Amino acid sequence: MVLIPLLILFLIGIELIVATNLRNSDAALAQGEASARAISGQILPSDEVIELDSSDRFAHIRLLITRRRSTLPQIVPGLIALIGGSPSTDVKGIAIMEPTN
C-alpha cells in the first residue's frame, strides 16, 4: 500500500531532476552556439541581432541572441499535462558581436 505512492513520488523527483539538468545543458549549448556565431559572424535566419548605438567611444555594439528549444522526456505520463505546462525547454544564448576591420 505504501509502495505505489512512494514509487510515483520517486518518479516525479527523477523527472524534475532530468528536466533541470536538460535545461542547464541546453542553456550551455545555446550560449556556446551564440559565442561561436558571434566570433565567426555566421548568423542563421532564426537568430536575432540587436544593434545598440551610444555616444561613447563604443559607438556600435551588436548583440546576437540565439534560441534553443528541445523536448523533455516524460517519465510519469500525464504529469506535465496535469501541471499545465509544455514538455519542452526554451533557452537563449547571448553574445556580443565585435566589429571586424
PyRosetta script that sets phi, psi and omega in degrees:
from pyrosetta import init, pose_from_sequence

init()
pose = pose_from_sequence("MVLIPLLILFLIGIELIVATNLRNSDAALAQGEASARAISGQILPSDEVIELDSSDRFAHIRLLITRRRSTLPQIVPGLIALIGGSPSTDVKGIAIMEPTN")
pose.set_psi(1, -28.5)
pose.set_omega(1, 179.9)
pose.set_phi(2, -90.3)
pose.set_psi(2, -22.6)
pose.set_omega(2, -172.4)
pose.set_phi(3, -67.1)
pose.set_psi(3, -41.7)
pose.set_omega(3, -176.6)
pose.set_phi(4, -67.7)
pose.set_psi(4, -49.6)
pose.set_omega(4, 176.9)
pose.set_phi(5, -62.6)
pose.set_psi(5, -34.7)
pose.set_omega(5, 178.4)
pose.set_phi(6, -66.9)
pose.set_psi(6, -38.7)
pose.set_omega(6, 177.0)
pose.set_phi(7, -66.1)
pose.set_psi(7, -41.9)
pose.set_omega(7, 178.2)
pose.set_phi(8, -64.5)
pose.set_psi(8, -42.1)
pose.set_omega(8, 177.5)
pose.set_phi(9, -62.9)
pose.set_psi(9, -40.6)
pose.set_omega(9, 177.3)
pose.set_phi(10, -62.8)
pose.set_psi(10, -44.3)
pose.set_omega(10, 180.0)
pose.set_phi(11, -66.4)
pose.set_psi(11, -36.3)
pose.set_omega(11, 176.5)
pose.set_phi(12, -64.5)
pose.set_psi(12, -42.4)
pose.set_omega(12, 177.6)
pose.set_phi(13, -62.5)
pose.set_psi(13, -42.8)
pose.set_omega(13, 178.2)
pose.set_phi(14, -63.5)
pose.set_psi(14, -40.4)
pose.set_omega(14, 179.9)
pose.set_phi(15, -64.6)
pose.set_psi(15, -39.1)
pose.set_omega(15, 177.3)
pose.set_phi(16, -66.7)
pose.set_psi(16, -39.7)
pose.set_omega(16, 178.3)
pose.set_phi(17, -65.2)
pose.set_psi(17, -44.1)
pose.set_omega(17, 179.8)
pose.set_phi(18, -63.8)
pose.set_psi(18, -43.2)
pose.set_omega(18, -179.6)
pose.set_phi(19, -63.4)
pose.set_psi(19, -41.1)
pose.set_omega(19, 179.2)
pose.set_phi(20, -66.0)
pose.set_psi(20, -43.9)
pose.set_omega(20, 179.7)
pose.set_phi(21, -66.3)
pose.set_psi(21, -39.1)
pose.set_omega(21, 177.6)
pose.set_phi(22, -66.5)
pose.set_psi(22, -38.3)
pose.set_omega(22, 177.3)
pose.set_phi(23, -63.8)
pose.set_psi(23, -43.0)
pose.set_omega(23, 179.5)
pose.set_phi(24, -65.4)
pose.set_psi(24, -39.7)
pose.set_omega(24, 178.5)
pose.set_phi(25, -69.5)
pose.set_psi(25, -37.0)
pose.set_omega(25, 175.9)
pose.set_phi(26, -64.5)
pose.set_psi(26, -36.9)
pose.set_omega(26, 178.3)
pose.set_phi(27, -66.0)
pose.set_psi(27, -40.0)
pose.set_omega(27, 178.3)
pose.set_phi(28, -66.8)
pose.set_psi(28, -40.6)
pose.set_omega(28, 178.3)
pose.set_phi(29, -66.6)
pose.set_psi(29, -40.1)
pose.set_omega(29, 178.5)
pose.set_phi(30, -64.6)
pose.set_psi(30, -39.0)
pose.set_omega(30, 178.9)
pose.set_phi(31, -68.8)
pose.set_psi(31, -38.3)
pose.set_omega(31, 176.9)
pose.set_phi(32, -64.9)
pose.set_psi(32, -41.3)
pose.set_omega(32, 177.2)
pose.set_phi(33, -63.8)
pose.set_psi(33, -41.4)
pose.set_omega(33, 180.0)
pose.set_phi(34, -63.7)
pose.set_psi(34, -42.7)
pose.set_omega(34, 179.6)
pose.set_phi(35, -65.1)
pose.set_psi(35, -43.5)
pose.set_omega(35, -179.3)
pose.set_phi(36, -65.6)
pose.set_psi(36, -40.7)
pose.set_omega(36, 179.4)
pose.set_phi(37, -70.3)
pose.set_psi(37, -33.9)
pose.set_omega(37, 179.1)
pose.set_phi(38, -68.4)
pose.set_psi(38, -36.4)
pose.set_omega(38, 179.4)
pose.set_phi(39, -72.2)
pose.set_psi(39, -44.2)
pose.set_omega(39, -176.2)
pose.set_phi(40, -80.1)
pose.set_psi(40, -22.3)
pose.set_omega(40, -178.4)
pose.set_phi(41, 82.8)
pose.set_psi(41, 6.8)
pose.set_omega(41, 178.1)
pose.set_phi(42, -86.2)
pose.set_psi(42, 115.2)
pose.set_omega(42, -177.7)
pose.set_phi(43, -112.4)
pose.set_psi(43, 128.7)
pose.set_omega(43, 177.5)
pose.set_phi(44, -86.5)
pose.set_psi(44, 158.6)
pose.set_omega(44, 178.8)
pose.set_phi(45, -62.4)
pose.set_psi(45, -24.6)
pose.set_omega(45, -179.7)
pose.set_phi(46, -81.6)
pose.set_psi(46, -9.6)
pose.set_omega(46, -179.7)
pose.set_phi(47, -81.5)
pose.set_psi(47, 159.1)
pose.set_omega(47, 178.3)
pose.set_phi(48, -122.0)
pose.set_psi(48, 132.8)
pose.set_omega(48, 178.3)
pose.set_phi(49, -115.9)
pose.set_psi(49, 125.4)
pose.set_omega(49, 178.5)
pose.set_phi(50, -112.2)
pose.set_psi(50, 126.5)
pose.set_omega(50, -179.3)
pose.set_phi(51, -102.5)
pose.set_psi(51, 127.2)
pose.set_omega(51, 179.6)
pose.set_phi(52, -113.8)
pose.set_psi(52, 126.5)
pose.set_omega(52, 177.4)
pose.set_phi(53, -110.0)
pose.set_psi(53, 139.0)
pose.set_omega(53, 176.9)
pose.set_phi(54, -138.9)
pose.set_psi(54, 164.4)
pose.set_omega(54, -179.9)
pose.set_phi(55, -88.9)
pose.set_psi(55, 4.4)
pose.set_omega(55, 179.7)
pose.set_phi(56, -78.5)
pose.set_psi(56, -176.5)
pose.set_omega(56, 176.5)
pose.set_phi(57, -72.0)
pose.set_psi(57, -18.9)
pose.set_omega(57, 172.9)
pose.set_phi(58, -89.9)
pose.set_psi(58, 76.9)
pose.set_omega(58, -169.1)
pose.set_phi(59, -75.5)
pose.set_psi(59, -25.9)
pose.set_omega(59, -173.4)
pose.set_phi(60, -137.6)
pose.set_psi(60, 106.8)
pose.set_omega(60, 178.8)
pose.set_phi(61, -118.9)
pose.set_psi(61, 131.9)
pose.set_omega(61, 177.7)
pose.set_phi(62, -118.4)
pose.set_psi(62, 131.4)
pose.set_omega(62, 177.2)
pose.set_phi(63, -103.8)
pose.set_psi(63, 134.7)
pose.set_omega(63, 176.3)
pose.set_phi(64, -107.5)
pose.set_psi(64, 126.1)
pose.set_omega(64, 179.7)
pose.set_phi(65, -118.3)
pose.set_psi(65, 120.8)
pose.set_omega(65, 176.5)
pose.set_phi(66, -110.4)
pose.set_psi(66, 152.2)
pose.set_omega(66, 178.8)
pose.set_phi(67, -122.3)
pose.set_psi(67, 144.5)
pose.set_omega(67, 177.9)
pose.set_phi(68, -135.7)
pose.set_psi(68, 128.4)
pose.set_omega(68, -178.9)
pose.set_phi(69, -129.0)
pose.set_psi(69, 131.8)
pose.set_omega(69, 177.3)
pose.set_phi(70, -143.7)
pose.set_psi(70, 155.9)
pose.set_omega(70, -179.3)
pose.set_phi(71, -90.4)
pose.set_psi(71, 150.9)
pose.set_omega(71, -179.9)
pose.set_phi(72, -99.5)
pose.set_psi(72, 145.7)
pose.set_omega(72, 175.1)
pose.set_phi(73, -73.1)
pose.set_psi(73, 145.9)
pose.set_omega(73, 179.2)
pose.set_phi(74, -106.6)
pose.set_psi(74, 110.1)
pose.set_omega(74, 178.7)
pose.set_phi(75, -82.9)
pose.set_psi(75, -42.6)
pose.set_omega(75, 176.6)
pose.set_phi(76, -103.8)
pose.set_psi(76, 109.6)
pose.set_omega(76, -177.6)
pose.set_phi(77, -62.8)
pose.set_psi(77, 131.4)
pose.set_omega(77, 176.0)
pose.set_phi(78, 86.7)
pose.set_psi(78, -3.5)
pose.set_omega(78, -178.6)
pose.set_phi(79, -67.3)
pose.set_psi(79, -44.9)
pose.set_omega(79, -178.3)
pose.set_phi(80, -68.7)
pose.set_psi(80, -36.7)
pose.set_omega(80, 176.7)
pose.set_phi(81, -67.0)
pose.set_psi(81, -33.2)
pose.set_omega(81, 178.5)
pose.set_phi(82, -68.2)
pose.set_psi(82, -38.4)
pose.set_omega(82, 179.0)
pose.set_phi(83, -74.0)
pose.set_psi(83, -30.2)
pose.set_omega(83, 179.0)
pose.set_phi(84, 99.6)
pose.set_psi(84, 19.5)
pose.set_omega(84, -179.5)
pose.set_phi(85, -105.7)
pose.set_psi(85, -174.3)
pose.set_omega(85, 175.8)
pose.set_phi(86, -115.7)
pose.set_psi(86, 141.9)
pose.set_omega(86, -176.3)
pose.set_phi(87, -81.0)
pose.set_psi(87, 61.4)
pose.set_omega(87, 179.7)
pose.set_phi(88, -151.7)
pose.set_psi(88, 158.0)
pose.set_omega(88, 174.0)
pose.set_phi(89, -111.0)
pose.set_psi(89, 144.5)
pose.set_omega(89, 178.3)
pose.set_phi(90, -134.1)
pose.set_psi(90, 106.3)
pose.set_omega(90, -176.6)
pose.set_phi(91, -121.9)
pose.set_psi(91, 161.1)
pose.set_omega(91, -179.4)
pose.set_phi(92, -125.0)
pose.set_psi(92, 148.1)
pose.set_omega(92, 173.0)
pose.set_phi(93, -120.7)
pose.set_psi(93, 137.7)
pose.set_omega(93, -176.0)
pose.set_phi(94, -126.7)
pose.set_psi(94, 134.3)
pose.set_omega(94, 176.9)
pose.set_phi(95, -145.0)
pose.set_psi(95, 154.0)
pose.set_omega(95, 178.4)
pose.set_phi(96, -94.3)
pose.set_psi(96, 127.1)
pose.set_omega(96, 177.9)
pose.set_phi(97, -89.8)
pose.set_psi(97, 119.0)
pose.set_omega(97, 179.9)
pose.set_phi(98, -85.8)
pose.set_psi(98, 145.8)
pose.set_omega(98, 179.6)
pose.set_phi(99, -68.9)
pose.set_psi(99, 141.8)
pose.set_omega(99, 176.3)
pose.set_phi(100, -98.6)
pose.set_psi(100, 135.8)
pose.set_omega(100, -178.6)
pose.set_phi(101, -105.1)
pose.dump_pdb("model.pdb")
